[in-house]
Amino acid sequence: MLQRVSAARVTVDGQETGAIGPGLLVLLGVAAEDTEEDAAWLVGRILALRLFPDDAGRMDRSVAEIGGGLLVVSQFTLLASLRKGTRPSFHPAARPEVALPLYERFCALAEEQLGRPVATGRFGAEMAVTSTNAGPVTLLLDSRRRD
């Protein structure tokens, strides 16, 4: 899930682990079947999306073009299944031993392609995420649905 933000930050146990000004907050869920190819596709797609206003006010500039930040927060709850009962099932989410390397790979690829550091949360931790959604603009992007 992507949110265009004017600012966002994440803390763990009261300590800030990452913060950005204008840019994109990426809530990243890793599914059990996800691969490095999915991570690479997502990074390329996210960095190419024209979600920021140009001089005419149209969404026509990418996060790279505006010099914006990227805050990436792992969020396995995005993969929750609510099909049965009232308690979410997280079966579709990747196990931590699979998800952590893909999360780290996603962040590394984003840094390489963006050409600057990417802010992050802490994988597997209880995090407090604060953001100011600009627009608001919130989009879902799924590497399994590339249409």
Secondary structure, 3 states (H helix, E strand, C coil): CEEEEEEEEEEECCEEEEEECCEEEEEECCECCCCHHHHHHHHHHHHHCCCEECCCCCEEECCCCCCCEEEEEECHHHHCECCCCCCCECCCECCHHHHHHHHHHHHHHHHHHHCCCCEECCCCCCCEEEEEEEEEEEECCCCCCCC
